[in-house]
Amino acid sequence: MDFFLYSKTGQMVLAVLVFAAVVAALMVVARLADRFAGRTRIAWTLLVFAGPALLLLGVGLIYPALRTMVMSFMDGRSQSWVGLANYRWVFTNPESIQSFVNTFWWVTLVPLVSTTIGLIYAILVDGKRFEKVAKSLLFMPMAISFVGAGIIWKFVYEYRGAEQTQIGLLNAFLTGLGVEPVRFLQDGPWNTFFLIFIMIWIQAGFAMVLLSAAIKGIPADIVEAARLDGVNSWQMFRSITVPSIRPTLVVVLTTISIATLKIFDITRTVTGARFGTQVLANQMYDQSFTFGNNGVGSALAVVIFVLVIPIIIYNVRQMLRNREVRGA
């Protein structure tokens, strides 16, 4: 038994045996399903095809989520119950409150600005000869990971003393104009907004691609009818384009909002979540893994989860409403 528990080869052999046993069990269940009819057969078939996925979902998602909720009511070492003490810390500690404020600005500005830039850009380049090249330029940052983008912009924002040679692109440009270098990443609260710009730079291309596809999907007869009625560009945008692509707008806004609410990579890479740039995900990581306070870290994870729920509910409701409209 020790061979399977402590040996890597034994663990691999055990994993293969378990996998083979699961496959064999599914084959047996599938053969049994052929002997039934009606609803019983449907139930057995669902068990065969959905069972493994549901099992993995339970082990990889549901159980950890429930465990995290339980740990949020326990002390830092998850040994004794402390009630709501962890949540009291989350909503009263000045550092935690600062992370809430910063996260609010992230979730407010990134989706709105990214979607606005993507929409305007998609409209301006639609049908132009250089459309493909222009779209590629804006979409290119999406090919870069958040960590890679953070490293790039860290060098762009880099600051050195006024007497030293500036290696940061922006400060090199400013000093070339005779202006004093700026501490872009060290001085708050503006450093948070400089970090937010990095996320906007990445997400604008994502918004542009989806919205451009939605704009091209607007029926040509509607556009021609509006032009025959003599509408100008603003009226076309307000009365035709936006209502027609509203479902895509909702998807883009909610998707970027969820991604922004979980932002971690950029702040960790660029500033190390220092200088007042802390956000909820960084706070959760620091409490759980840097300070070893699993209780507060779990409470922060639960708070992030709760904040995501309304966005998901709104997105699902909009999708169901659009499906009803199309069905009608």
C-alpha positions as CSV (number, residue, x, y, z in Angstrom):
1,M,0.0,0.0,0.0
2,D,2.9,2.3,0.8
3,F,4.0,1.9,-2.8
4,F,0.8,3.5,-4.1
5,L,0.8,6.3,-1.5
6,Y,4.4,7.5,-1.5
7,S,5.8,6.4,-4.8
8,K,5.2,8.6,-7.9
9,T,5.2,5.5,-10.1
10,G,2.7,3.8,-7.7
11,Q,0.5,6.9,-7.8
12,M,0.5,6.9,-11.6
13,V,-0.3,3.2,-11.6
14,L,-3.1,3.8,-9.1
15,A,-4.5,6.7,-11.3
16,V,-4.5,4.5,-14.4
17,L,-6.3,1.7,-12.5
18,V,-8.9,4.1,-11.1
19,F,-9.5,5.5,-14.6
20,A,-9.8,2.0,-16.1
21,A,-12.3,1.1,-13.4
22,V,-14.4,4.2,-14.0
23,V,-14.5,3.5,-17.8
24,A,-15.4,-0.1,-17.2
25,A,-18.2,0.9,-14.9
26,L,-19.5,3.4,-17.4
27,M,-19.5,0.7,-20.1
28,V,-21.5,-1.6,-17.9
29,V,-24.0,1.1,-17.1
30,A,-24.3,1.8,-20.8
31,R,-25.0,-1.8,-21.6
32,L,-27.6,-1.9,-18.9
33,A,-29.3,1.2,-20.3
34,D,-29.9,-0.6,-23.5
35,R,-32.2,-3.0,-21.7
36,F,-34.6,-0.3,-20.5
37,A,-37.0,1.8,-22.4
38,G,-38.7,5.2,-22.0
39,R,-37.7,7.5,-19.1
40,T,-35.7,4.8,-17.4
41,R,-33.4,4.5,-20.4
42,I,-33.1,8.3,-20.6
43,A,-32.1,8.5,-17.0
44,W,-29.5,5.8,-17.3
45,T,-28.1,7.4,-20.5
46,L,-27.8,10.8,-18.7
47,L,-26.0,9.0,-15.9
48,V,-23.5,7.6,-18.3
49,F,-22.8,10.9,-20.2
50,A,-23.3,13.5,-17.5
51,G,-22.2,11.5,-14.5
52,P,-18.4,12.0,-15.0
53,A,-18.8,15.7,-15.7
54,L,-21.0,16.1,-12.6
55,L,-18.6,14.2,-10.5
56,L,-15.6,16.3,-11.6
57,L,-17.8,19.5,-11.1
58,G,-18.6,18.4,-7.6
59,V,-15.0,17.5,-6.7
60,G,-13.4,20.5,-8.4
61,L,-15.9,23.3,-7.8
62,I,-18.8,22.5,-5.5
63,Y,-16.8,20.9,-2.7
64,P,-14.1,23.6,-2.6
65,A,-16.8,26.3,-2.6
66,L,-18.6,24.8,0.3
67,R,-15.3,24.2,2.1
68,T,-14.3,27.8,1.6
69,M,-17.6,29.0,3.0
70,V,-17.1,26.8,6.1
71,M,-13.5,28.1,6.5
72,S,-14.7,31.7,6.4
73,F,-16.3,31.2,9.8
74,M,-13.2,29.7,11.4
75,D,-9.9,31.1,12.6
76,G,-6.7,31.5,10.6
77,R,-5.7,27.9,11.0
78,S,-9.2,26.5,10.4
79,Q,-9.3,24.9,13.8
80,S,-12.0,26.7,15.8
81,W,-15.1,28.7,15.0
82,V,-15.0,32.5,15.2
83,G,-18.5,33.3,13.8
84,L,-18.6,36.5,11.8
85,A,-15.3,37.8,13.0
86,N,-13.6,37.3,9.7
87,Y,-16.4,39.2,7.8
88,R,-16.2,41.9,10.5
89,W,-12.5,42.4,9.6
90,V,-13.3,42.4,5.9
91,F,-15.8,45.2,6.2
92,T,-14.1,47.3,8.9
93,N,-10.3,47.0,8.4
94,P,-8.9,50.1,6.6
95,E,-6.8,48.1,4.3
96,S,-9.7,45.9,3.3
97,I,-11.9,49.0,2.7
98,Q,-9.2,50.4,0.5
99,S,-9.3,47.2,-1.6
100,F,-13.1,47.6,-1.9
101,V,-12.7,51.1,-3.1
102,N,-10.1,50.2,-5.7
103,T,-12.1,47.2,-6.9
104,F,-15.1,49.5,-7.3
105,W,-13.1,51.8,-9.6
106,W,-11.8,48.7,-11.6
107,V,-15.2,47.2,-12.1
108,T,-16.8,50.6,-13.0
109,L,-14.2,52.0,-15.4
110,V,-12.8,48.9,-17.2
111,P,-16.1,47.5,-18.6
112,L,-17.5,50.9,-19.5
113,V,-14.4,52.4,-21.1
114,S,-13.3,49.2,-22.8
115,T,-16.8,48.6,-24.3
116,T,-17.1,52.3,-25.4
117,I,-13.7,52.2,-27.1
118,G,-14.5,48.8,-28.7
119,L,-17.9,50.0,-30.0
120,I,-16.7,53.3,-31.4
121,Y,-13.7,51.6,-33.0
122,A,-15.9,48.9,-34.6
123,I,-18.2,51.5,-36.0
124,L,-15.4,53.7,-37.4
125,V,-13.5,50.9,-39.2
126,D,-16.6,49.0,-40.4
127,G,-16.5,48.6,-44.1
128,K,-13.2,50.4,-44.6
129,R,-10.4,49.1,-46.8
130,F,-8.0,48.9,-43.8
131,E,-10.6,47.3,-41.6
132,K,-8.7,44.0,-41.0
133,V,-5.4,45.7,-40.2
134,A,-7.1,48.2,-37.9
135,K,-8.9,45.5,-36.0
136,S,-5.7,43.4,-35.7
137,L,-3.9,46.4,-34.1
138,L,-6.6,46.8,-31.4
139,F,-7.0,43.1,-30.8
140,M,-3.3,42.4,-30.5
141,P,-3.0,43.1,-26.8
142,M,-5.5,40.2,-26.2
143,A,-2.8,37.8,-27.3
144,I,-0.7,39.0,-24.3
145,S,-1.2,37.5,-20.9
146,F,-2.1,39.8,-18.0
147,V,1.3,39.1,-16.5
148,G,3.0,40.0,-19.8
149,A,1.0,43.1,-20.2
150,G,1.8,44.1,-16.6
151,I,5.6,43.7,-17.2
152,I,5.4,45.7,-20.4
153,W,3.6,48.6,-18.8
154,K,5.7,48.4,-15.7
155,F,8.6,49.5,-17.9
156,V,6.5,52.1,-19.6
157,Y,5.6,53.6,-16.1
158,E,9.1,53.1,-14.6
159,Y,10.3,56.0,-12.5
160,R,13.8,56.9,-11.4
161,G,15.1,59.9,-9.4
162,A,15.2,63.2,-11.2
163,E,19.0,63.1,-11.3
164,Q,19.1,59.7,-13.0
165,T,18.5,58.6,-16.6
166,Q,14.9,57.6,-17.0
167,I,14.4,54.1,-18.6
168,G,10.5,54.3,-18.5
169,L,9.1,55.4,-21.8
170,L,6.7,58.0,-20.4
171,N,9.2,59.6,-18.0
172,A,11.9,59.6,-20.7
173,F,9.4,61.5,-22.9
174,L,8.6,63.9,-20.1
175,T,12.1,64.6,-19.2
176,G,12.9,65.1,-22.9
177,L,10.4,67.9,-22.8
178,G,12.0,69.4,-19.7
179,V,9.3,68.2,-17.3
180,E,10.0,66.5,-14.0
181,P,9.6,62.7,-14.0
182,V,6.3,61.4,-12.5
183,R,5.9,58.6,-10.0
184,F,3.2,56.8,-11.9
185,L,3.1,53.7,-9.8
186,Q,4.1,55.0,-6.4
187,D,1.7,57.9,-5.8
188,G,-1.9,57.3,-5.0
189,P,-4.7,57.4,-5.9
190,W,-3.7,58.0,-9.5
191,N,-1.5,54.8,-9.6
192,T,-4.7,52.7,-9.4
193,F,-6.0,54.4,-12.5
194,F,-2.8,53.9,-14.4
195,L,-3.1,50.2,-13.6
196,I,-6.8,50.3,-14.8
197,F,-5.6,51.6,-18.1
198,I,-3.6,48.4,-18.7
199,M,-6.7,46.3,-18.3
200,I,-8.6,48.7,-20.7
201,W,-5.8,48.3,-23.2
202,I,-6.3,44.6,-23.1
203,Q,-10.0,44.3,-23.1
204,A,-10.9,46.9,-25.7
205,G,-9.9,44.5,-28.5
206,F,-12.1,41.8,-27.0
207,A,-15.1,44.2,-26.9
208,M,-14.3,45.4,-30.5
209,V,-14.3,41.9,-32.0
210,L,-17.7,40.9,-30.5
211,L,-19.4,44.2,-31.2
212,S,-18.0,44.3,-34.7
213,A,-19.5,40.9,-35.4
214,A,-22.8,42.0,-34.0
215,I,-22.8,45.2,-36.1
216,K,-22.2,43.2,-39.3
217,G,-25.2,41.0,-38.2
218,I,-27.7,43.9,-38.4
219,P,-30.1,43.2,-41.3
220,A,-29.2,45.3,-44.4
221,D,-32.8,46.1,-45.1
222,I,-33.2,47.8,-41.7
223,V,-30.1,50.0,-42.4
224,E,-31.3,50.8,-45.9
225,A,-34.7,51.7,-44.7
226,A,-33.2,54.1,-42.1
227,R,-31.0,55.8,-44.7
228,L,-34.0,56.2,-47.0
229,D,-35.8,57.9,-44.1
230,G,-32.9,60.4,-43.9
231,V,-31.5,59.6,-40.5
232,N,-28.1,61.0,-39.7
233,S,-25.1,59.1,-38.2
234,W,-26.1,59.8,-34.6
235,Q,-29.7,58.8,-35.1
236,M,-28.5,55.6,-36.9
237,F,-26.2,54.8,-33.9
238,R,-28.8,55.6,-31.3
239,S,-31.9,54.1,-32.9
240,I,-30.6,51.3,-35.1
241,T,-27.1,50.1,-34.1
242,V,-27.3,50.1,-30.3
243,P,-30.8,48.5,-30.0
244,S,-29.8,45.8,-32.6
245,I,-26.6,44.9,-30.8
246,R,-27.9,45.3,-27.2
247,P,-27.6,41.5,-26.4
248,T,-24.0,41.5,-27.4
249,L,-23.4,44.7,-25.4
250,V,-24.7,43.0,-22.3
251,V,-22.5,40.0,-22.8
252,V,-19.4,42.1,-23.3
253,L,-20.1,44.3,-20.3
254,T,-20.8,41.4,-18.0
255,T,-17.9,39.3,-19.2
256,I,-15.4,42.1,-18.7
257,S,-17.0,43.0,-15.3
258,I,-16.5,39.4,-14.0
259,A,-12.9,39.3,-15.3
260,T,-12.2,42.7,-13.7
261,L,-13.8,41.7,-10.4
262,K,-11.2,38.9,-10.1
263,I,-8.3,41.0,-11.3
264,F,-5.1,39.8,-9.7
265,D,-2.2,39.5,-12.2
266,I,-1.8,43.2,-13.2
267,T,-1.6,44.6,-9.7
268,R,0.6,41.8,-8.4
269,T,3.0,42.1,-11.3
270,V,3.2,45.9,-11.6
271,T,3.1,47.2,-8.0
272,G,3.0,44.0,-5.9
273,A,-0.4,45.3,-4.7
274,R,1.5,48.0,-2.8
275,F,1.3,51.8,-2.7
276,G,-2.5,51.7,-2.1
277,T,-3.3,49.6,-5.2
278,Q,-4.6,46.6,-3.3
279,V,-7.8,44.9,-4.7
280,L,-10.0,42.1,-3.3
281,A,-8.3,39.3,-5.1
282,N,-4.8,40.4,-4.0
283,Q,-6.1,40.9,-0.5
284,M,-7.5,37.3,-0.5
285,Y,-4.2,35.9,-1.7
286,D,-2.1,37.8,0.8
287,Q,-4.3,36.8,3.7
288,S,-4.4,33.2,2.7
289,F,-0.9,32.5,1.5
290,T,1.3,35.4,2.7
291,F,-0.1,35.8,6.2
292,G,-1.5,32.3,6.7
293,N,-4.9,33.6,7.7
294,N,-7.2,31.2,6.0
295,G,-10.3,32.5,7.7
296,V,-10.1,36.1,6.4
297,G,-8.9,34.8,3.0
298,S,-11.9,32.5,2.7
299,A,-14.2,35.3,3.8
300,L,-12.8,37.5,1.0
301,A,-13.2,34.7,-1.5
302,V,-16.9,34.4,-0.4
303,V,-17.4,38.2,-0.8
304,I,-16.0,38.1,-4.3
305,F,-18.2,35.1,-5.2
306,V,-21.3,37.0,-3.8
307,L,-20.4,40.1,-5.9
308,V,-20.2,38.0,-9.1
309,I,-23.7,36.5,-8.6
310,P,-25.8,39.6,-9.5
311,I,-23.8,40.1,-12.7
312,I,-24.3,36.5,-13.7
313,I,-28.1,36.6,-12.8
314,Y,-28.5,39.8,-14.9
315,N,-26.7,38.2,-17.8
316,V,-28.8,35.0,-17.7
317,R,-32.0,37.1,-17.5
318,Q,-31.1,39.1,-20.5
319,M,-30.3,36.0,-22.5
320,L,-33.6,34.4,-21.6
321,R,-35.4,37.6,-22.5
322,N,-33.7,37.8,-25.9
323,R,-34.6,34.2,-26.5
324,E,-38.3,34.9,-25.7
325,V,-38.2,37.8,-28.1
326,R,-36.8,35.7,-30.9
327,G,-39.2,33.0,-30.2
328,A,-42.1,35.4,-30.4
